[in-house]
Amino acid sequence: MTVKLQVATTGARPSIRDVARRAGVSPGCVSNVINERRRQDDPIGRAVLQAVNELGYRRNTMASNLRRSQSRIVGLVIPDFQNPFFAELVARLEQCAEKTDYRIVATSSRESPDIEAREIDELVGWRVAGILLIPSFRSRAPSVVARSETPFVLLDRVMPDADLDGVGVDNAEASRAVVRQLVDLGHRRVLVAYMGEGIDIVAERLDGVRKAVTEAGDSLEVDYLPTGDSVQGARAALAAYLDTHPAPDAVFCLFNTATLAAYGLLQERGLGPGTETALVGFDDSAWMAHVHPPVAAIVQPVKEIAERAWALLLSRVEGEDAPRGIERVACKLEPRSSLAPRRQSQEARGGAAAHNATPQN
């Protein structure tokens, strides 16, 4: 199952990415040809120059020269180095940097907007060529970025209402697709574990869930459980829920630490994932494919996110001044064994109907 690709449109002025698509090469390759860091008289170089001429591409030479003279270092600020998704994203971005003769300096905000602002100011002070940012909870990124001429690109936690470049996934459609799949498998009581309020991607994922619930009508009952961002907090919240509510047919966790907490707790409570309870997580982790049963997950294309974000940042570093926008890339559902049909035993154990609790946004 694949979520539809959405790419934000930009203005009519051709960009370095338009040239890359026309020439059939990467934006980094276009940059190297234009700036004479690679040959212009071989087939690739000629294809790039031909695309430049055909499209009428013009770079902002003054901005490009200024930024390239400053540094070959790009700053990266992420919320947490321990999160497997962020760690993989860092590794992919480092590969992109190496291919284009840049280096990355990475730091963590530890989910604090104050630390995030401080780290951004430090990187700007070092005159880095550009900054990649995965915003913290309650991030003040728009106001922080507005004070700087340094190019910025947001990853993952993009901000649709801010005038910032970003690369993320279609969170709403991915979540909607999971709930529809659960309904198709016969599940009628679903628990949705989400991180908390004030995060755009959480709101997007919840919106997708709600759309699917509306489509299912009275055949589906959903409880929404805020759990915080840690495994310990998620485990405590899930345990309290199971102590006071009938066991759900399925649990859908909107972030990976909640998936880990739910997997262990369901096993302990005799509600085994894939046998008594369906379990699906948003974001894949290595452990999910290697436990028994393996856990179904929405897989974000980390490599594609990293490459698109790097290309977007590089185009800004090279002087492109096209309108800012957000690119959305496709996710896919990895339907492992924990995504199982509803068992007849679930009907007997259910008891009273699940209590509908609606999260506040």
KAZI-V658998 format. One record per backbone hydrogen bond with DSSP energy under -0.5 kcal/mol. CO is the residue of the C=O (numbers start at 0). NH is the residue of the N-H. If there is no record, write none. Layout:
CO_NH / CO_NH
This chain:
0_332 / 5_327 / 14_18 / 15_19 / 16_20 / 17_21 / 18_22 / 19_23 / 19_24 / 25_29 / 26_30 / 27_31 / 28_32 / 29_33 / 30_34 / 31_36 / 31_37 / 32_35 / 41_45 / 42_46 / 43_47 / 44_48 / 45_49 / 46_50 / 47_51 / 48_52 / 49_53 / 50_54 / 51_55 / 51_56 / 58_60 / 59_63 / 60_64 / 61_65 / 62_66 / 63_67 / 64_68 / 65_69 / 66_70 / 71_102 / 72_128 / 72_129 / 73_104 / 74_131 / 75_77 / 75_106 / 76_133 / 77_108 / 77_109 / 78_109 / 79_82 / 82_86 / 83_87 / 84_88 / 85_89 / 86_90 / 87_91 / 88_92 / 89_93 / 90_94 / 91_95 / 92_96 / 93_97 / 94_98 / 95_99 / 96_99 / 96_101 / 97_100 / 102_73 / 103_105 / 104_75 / 106_77 / 108_111 / 110_112 / 111_115 / 112_116 / 113_117 / 114_118 / 115_119 / 116_120 / 117_121 / 118_122 / 119_123 / 120_124 / 121_125 / 122_127 / 123_126 / 128_150 / 129_74 / 130_152 / 131_76 / 132_134 / 132_154 / 135_138 / 139_142 / 139_143 / 140_144 / 141_145 / 142_146 / 143_146 / 144_147 / 150_130 / 152_132 / 153_166 / 154_156 / 155_157 / 157_159 / 158_161 / 161_163 / 164_153 / 165_326 / 166_155 / 167_328 / 168_170 / 169_173 / 170_174 / 171_175 / 172_176 / 173_177 / 174_178 / 175_179 / 176_180 / 177_181 / 178_182 / 179_183 / 180_184 / 181_186 / 182_185 / 184_341 / 187_220 / 188_248 / 188_249 / 189_191 / 189_222 / 190_192 / 190_251 / 191_193 / 191_224 / 192_253 / 193_226 / 194_227 / 197_137 / 198_202 / 199_203 / 200_204 / 201_205 / 202_206 / 203_207 / 204_208 / 205_209 / 206_210 / 207_211 / 208_212 / 209_213 / 210_214 / 211_215 / 212_216 / 215_218 / 216_219 / 220_189 / 222_191 / 222_224 / 223_225 / 224_193 / 229_233 / 230_234 / 231_235 / 232_236 / 233_237 / 234_238 / 235_239 / 236_240 / 237_241 / 238_242 / 239_243 / 240_243 / 240_244 / 248_277 / 249_190 / 250_252 / 250_279 / 251_192 / 252_281 / 254_257 / 254_258 / 255_259 / 256_260 / 257_261 / 258_262 / 259_263 / 260_264 / 261_265 / 262_266 / 263_267 / 264_268 / 265_270 / 266_269 / 271_274 / 271_275 / 271_276 / 276_273 / 277_250 / 278_295 / 279_252 / 280_282 / 280_297 / 284_287 / 284_288 / 285_288 / 286_289 / 286_290 / 287_294 / 293_337 / 295_280 / 296_298 / 296_333 / 297_282 / 297_299 / 298_331 / 299_301 / 300_304 / 301_305 / 302_306 / 303_307 / 304_308 / 305_309 / 306_310 / 307_311 / 308_312 / 309_313 / 310_314 / 311_315 / 312_316 / 313_317 / 314_319 / 315_318 / 324_165 / 325_7 / 326_167 / 327_5 / 328_169 / 329_300 / 330_2 / 331_298 / 331_333 / 332_334 / 333_296 / 333_335 / 335_338 / 337_273 / 337_278 / 337_339 / 342_345 / 342_346 / 343_346 / 343_347 / 344_348 / 345_349 / 346_350 / 354_356 / 355_357 / 356_223 / 356_358
